[in-house]
Amino acid sequence: MPRGAAGSPGQRVGAGHSDDKLSLRLNGELNIAYSEPEAVHALLERLFYPDFEASIKATEPFRVDWRNHIAELIVNQL
């Protein structure tokens, strides 16, 4: 997810999860940081805006039940 206004110093693009073990080791995610305004604009136009247009906005909280807690216990052991 893009952070900050396009073109502002210190742009960061990535998942930004607080648990880097899950993001990097299991999901293969990583963050990219840069400050080139044209690159930020191109990434927004090519990747994020098309994804946002095809997405359905979540209007209600996701339901959490016992399975979510079990999955969290397992993931935290990795």
WOURUR-V121596 format. One record per backbone hydrogen bond with DSSP energy under -0.5 kcal/mol. NH is the residue of the N-H (numbers start at 1). CO is the residue of the C=O. If there is no record, write none. Layout:
BEGIN
NH:CO + NH:CO
END
This chain:
BEGIN
3:12 + 8:5 + 11:34 + 12:3 + 13:32 + 14:1 + 20:18 + 23:19 + 24:20 + 25:20 + 25:21 + 26:21 + 26:22 + 27:22 + 28:24 + 29:23 + 32:13 + 34:11 + 37:35 + 40:36 + 41:37 + 42:38 + 43:39 + 44:40 + 45:41 + 46:42 + 47:43 + 48:43 + 49:44 + 51:47 + 52:48 + 53:49 + 54:50 + 55:51 + 55:52 + 57:55 + 59:57 + 68:65 + 69:65 + 70:66 + 71:67 + 72:68 + 73:69 + 74:70 + 75:71 + 76:72 + 77:73 + 77:74 + 78:75
END
